[in-house]
Amino acid sequence: MHELPLVFFTVLMQAVAGSFILLWLIKLIPAAQLQTSGQQFSLAIFSLWPLLALAGLAALTHLGQPLRALNVLFGLKHLSPMSLERLC
């Protein structure tokens, strides 16, 4: 059960990434062929941001100690971000 946040993170992140790619591809279609306005695309993109934030929160809950999540980001220069969460 402790892997459930990782599942949520993976599913939500993939859904948001796929939606951004799909919206970008739809945006490449000439406007004369589409029956939508630019406002609808903006609304669709802005509606994905809460899902992205939810995926980020799920990723934080998967960490052993969520308050030390910044240690992982700051430790990327050491080439071992997986173990730096527990060192600090």
N, C-alpha and C positions, 0 to 999 in steps of 0.2 A: 504494500500500500504506500510505502514511502516514495515509490517511483512515479506516483500519479501526477505530481506537479511537472515532472519531466515530460510526461505524455501530453499534458495540457499545453505546455510550452511548445513542444514540437508541432502539434496539430495547429495551434493558433498561429504560430510563426509561418508555417507553410501556407496556411490559408491567406494570410495577409500578403506574403510575397507573391503568391500566385495571382491574387486579386490585383496587386499593383502592376504586374506584368500584363495581365489581361486588359486592364484599363489603358495601359500604355499602347498596346497593340490596337485597341479600338480607337484610340485617339489618332492613330496614323491613317485611319480611313478618312477620305475627304469629307468635309462637313456637308456637302450637297447630298451625299448618300445616306448620312445619318439623320435620324429624326429626333435628335437630342440636342440640348443646348450645352454650352460650356458650364453653366451653373450645375447641371446634373452631374457632370464629371467631377466638378469641385466637391459637390456634396458626397459623391461616392468615395472620393479620396479622403475627405475629412472624416467620414464615418469609419474608415479603417484605422484611424489613429487610436481610438479607445481599445480596439482589439489588440493593437500592437502594445499598448501600455499594459493590458491584461496579460499578454504573453510575457512581458518583462517581469511583472510581479510573480507570475508562475515560476519563472527562472530563478528569481530571488528566493522563493520558498523552497526550491530544490537544494539550495546550498545548505551546508551543515550549520553555518552561523550567518544568517542573512545580513547582519550589521557589518560584517567584514567583507562584503562583496567588492568594495572599492580596492581592497588589497589585491584581489585577483587582477583588476584592471591596471593598477599601478605596477604589478609585478610582471607584466608581459615582457619587459625588457630582459628578464632573467631566463626566458625560454622555457619556463615550467610553470604556467599559470595554474595548473591543476593542484599543485601542492602548496602554493603560497597562501591559500586561504587559512590554513592551519598554523602557519609559522608566526603570524603577527598577533 
